[in-house]
Structures are given as structure tokens and as C-alpha cells.
Amino acid sequence: MVTLRSRIDLDSDRKKVLSGAIGILIGVGLIALGLNTFVNQNQALENPVNVSATVIETGIDQESSRRSGIEYRPEIRFEYRFEGQEYTSNNMYPGSQQPDERDSETRAREVLQRYSEGSEITVYVPPDSPNEAFIRAEKTNDPLIFMAIGLVFLAIGVYKGVQDRF
């Protein structure tokens, strides 16, 4: 005979398993994103070719943030030629990742002062992805952050899924 108490326990078990599965899926997704970003950054930095580029546009991107109100990020668009082809990019770092350089408007303007419109700059072109040139040959910590957060979600998901089973 199924009682109300056993039905509530069954619903509670389903909720735990479901929340565990969701945590695992989110965790695996974030770990995969982190690994993909890590691989992209490493490939871009493996043997980039230095190329001369022309800055065609600069600006400041504004984003609202719960932490600090409005955050500002310098945006630099440049065009370059690689192996006879014309390309345009706005990547500051390899792997299309932008680190947390979101500071004050003053800091963003300081970065832009080094890249005035029409100026010639040196950029790095990954031979395997010539349309993804970047200005600074540095890695960001974004992949590690994604993977760490993913591991936390994964651990919580596994815990929730097996919580009352052992």
C-alpha cells in the first residue's frame, strides 16, 4: 500500500536525483568550456606569426555589473593581411577570450591611448586560424576559472545524486 509519506519520500528522492543531474550537466558543460578555451589559447600561442596591422576603430564597451555597477572594457578593431588575404579582428588575447580587464573608464581610456585609430601595431596570427589574430600574446585565467566552477557543480551534483544512497 502506498501511503502519503512514501509518496512524499519518492518525490523528495526524485528532486534530489534531478537536482544532482542538473548539477552534473552544468559542471560537465563548464569543464568542457574551460578545456575548449584552454586548448584554443594554447593552439593560438603555439606558433603565431607577427604581422603588421592597422587600427581602424577604438572604443569603450560598457557593461552593467551587479558587483561594481558599470564596467568598461577597451575595444580595438584592427585590419591586417595574412598570406594575401585581408582580415579584421578585435581580439585582445588569444582564443577569443577577454580577461577581466573591466575597470574604470579611466583605465580603459589609458589602454586605448596606446592604440590610436590609423596607427600601425604588431598583432599575432595563428596560422591555423588566420581570422583570429590578437594583440597580446598572453594567456588568461578564464579556462581555469570555468573548470574550477565546473568541478564544484559536478561535485555538488554527484553529492546530491547519491546523498541518501549510502
N, C-alpha and C positions, 0 to 999 in steps of 0.2 A: 504494500500500500504506500502510495506517495503522499507524504504529508507536506504541509506548507513549509515546515522547517527544512526538509530535504530539498524542496524546490528552490528555496532561497539559497541554500548552500550550493546547489548546482549552478544557479545564476551567478553567485559570487565566484565560483571556480571558473566559469566561462569568461567573466570580466577580467580575472587575473590572467588567464591564458591569452585573451585578446590584447590586453594592455602589454603583456610580455611580448607578444608577436609584433605589435606596433613598435615597441622599443627596439626590438631586434632589427626590424626593417629600416628604421631611421638610422640606427647605428651602422648597419652594413652600408647603407647609402652614403653616409658621411665618410666612412672609411674609404669607400670606393672613390668618392670625390677627391679626398685627400691624396690617395695613391695616384689618381689620374693627374692631378695638379703637380704632384712631386715628379712624376715621370716627364710631364711636359716641360717643367722647368729644367730638369737635368738634360733633356734632349736639346733644348734651346741653347743651353750653356756648353754643350759638348764641344762644338767647333764652329761658333758663329763667325761670320765674315764681317769685317769692318767695312762700312760703306758710308759715303758722304750723303747727307740728306738735307733738305731744306724745310725749315719750319714754316708751315703755311697758315697755322691758326693756333692761338693760345686762348685760354680762358680758365675760369674757375667754376668747378662743378659744386653746387650746394646741395647738401642732403640734410634732411631733418633726422635728428637722433634723439632717442629717449634719454641717453646718458648726458649729452652735453649740448643740447639744443641744435644749432645749425653747425654742420661740419663742412669744411671746404677742402677740395682736392684740386690740385693743378691739372689742367688738361692741355696736352701738347700734341697737335696733329702735324705730321711731317710726311713729305713725299720723298721717294728715293728710287733709284734704278738699280736693279739686280739682274744680271745675265740678260740684259737687253729689254727687260720688262719694267714698266712703271708700276709702283705700288704706293699705297698710302696706309699709314698706321698711326695709332695713338697710344701704343703700349709703352709704358714707362719701364716695365720689368718683363722678364721672360715668362712664357706660359700664359700670357694674357691675364696674369694676376696683378692686382694692385694692392700693395701693402697698406697698412693703416697709417698713411701719411695724411690723415684727415685732421687738420689742425685749425688754427685760426686763419682768418682771411689774410692776415699779415704774413704768416708763414707760407701760405700758398702763393702770395704775390712775390715773396723772396725767391721761391723756386722758379717762378715764371721769368724773373729778371734774367736768368741765365739762358733763356730760350726765347729771344725776341723774334717776332714774325719776320721772315725773309732771311734769317741767319742760317749759316751752314753749321751743321752739327754732325758728329760721328754717331752712327747707330750700328747695332749688331743684328745681322740677318742670319737666322738658322737656315742652312742650305735646304733642308727637307721641308721647311715651311716658310718660303720667302715672303709671304704676305703678313708674317707675324714679327716684323722687326721690332726691336725695343731699344730704349735709350740707355738704361743702366744694366750692366751685366752682373746682377746680384740676385740671390735667391730671397724669397720671402718666407716667413714662418707660417703662412696660411695652410700649406698642406699638413703640417704637424698639428696645427690647431684643429683642423677638420677631423683628422684621425683620432686625436685625443678625445674630442667631444663624441665622436662616433663610438669609441671604446666605452665611454661612460654610458651612453644609451644602450649599447649592446649588453653590458654587464647588468644594468637595471632590468632590461628586457628578459634576460636569462633568469635573473633572480625572481622576477615577478612570475615567470612561466613555471618555475619549479618550486616556488615558495613553500607550499604546504605538502609537497610530494615526498619529502624525505624526513 
